[in-house]
């Protein structure tokens, strides 16, 4: 349903020729699919502790699923040297007390998720769902952004990882704590952060005096703070680089010519490895299976399922040590995964004693006299009736009656300019597909 996206769920079982999706309707009827969605739960709601009581968990409805998949994410993949932390958004506009608004994100309204991902391939290793300012993340002396990064990197101490974050998380206090834990960091910085050098704060009027490529820095122990001008002043903080290092980047001048300008080494590293969470979000958005729902936990479920699929894709493509291997595409991988999960399963299998094959043999036996005769009254067409039941359609939306019957088979069949069920019934072994 994420690959061939239709505006309404019931369209996947539609009898209209241009909407027919036999690969879905053959697996289960629409009525069964509706019943599964109706009774689907991820936890026992009767055991949920009420809000305001000790032990209340805002994520109770998805907690069991989170406890299953988040350890698996960490066990199945060894992170590369470069990792990143960023926010992702699960789209949701319903009523929810920890719903967030982020104006700079493509998805502006929804549930905020803090993600630690592989900076090179976009593998999602750890996630934390933000449940509002009253959560344990917000109620600490370090601040929300620092606490999030420390929680997500817990267990990665002294593993020689290089962490990349944006200016929401970057602070000298956090970088020193991570440096003491054996994790080097790099990220853009806000000049109003506590303990950030005031000498590297430039007003917009002052920045116009500097040429493109201007560079200034201050160092204190393992911390290196630097300011570099591209179109405007950009501030960095890092424990991974040294002040004397330089590199170059290509920029286009006003006359259209390419120009090499000097820049701090943290810039190309940041641009290359800070994209891990965005890369995973991009893959997940291609064939997103989530549908509009008033229940927030169903949107979280869709996000977690997509995270599992995209992580499985990373494991298949890049987990074998061959970086040049690009096939299969993400689309081919999803199709293959769906085929393996479904296999030969079908909810349409008949339960009970097998039906006698003699009626089928009679209708397909061309030596018999399959002649149309006129019945006394209109009767529902046997072909249309079987198609309606196979696709889970209602009687009001798909029902055809006919005066025509087969002389030998004694069943009503449509026989007109627009519908020739008479021919289909006597020539197609599986006439309801």
Buried (B, 14 or more C-beta within 10 A) or exposed (E): BBEEEEEEEBBBBBBEEEEBBEEBBBBBBBBEBBEEEEEEEBBEEEEBEEEEEEEEEBBBBBBEBBEEBBEEBBEBBEBBEBBBBBBBBBBBEEEBEBBBEEEEBEBEBBBBBBBBBBBBBBBBBBBBBBBBEEBEBBEEEBBBBBBBBBBBBEEBEEBEBBBBBBBBBBBBEBBBBBBEBEBBBBBBBBBEBEEBBEEBBBEEEEBEEBEBBBBBBBEEEBBBBBBBBBEEBBBBBBBBBEBEEEEEBEBEEEEEEEEEBEBBBBBEBBEEBBBBBBBBBBBBEBBBBBBEBEEBBBBBBBBBBBBBBBBBBBBBBBBEEEEEEEEBEBEEBBBEBBEEEBEEEEEBEEEEEEEEEEEEEBBBEEEBEBEBEEEEEEBBBBBBBBBBBBBBBEEEEBEBEBBBBBEBBEBBBBBEEEBEBBBBBBEBEEBBE
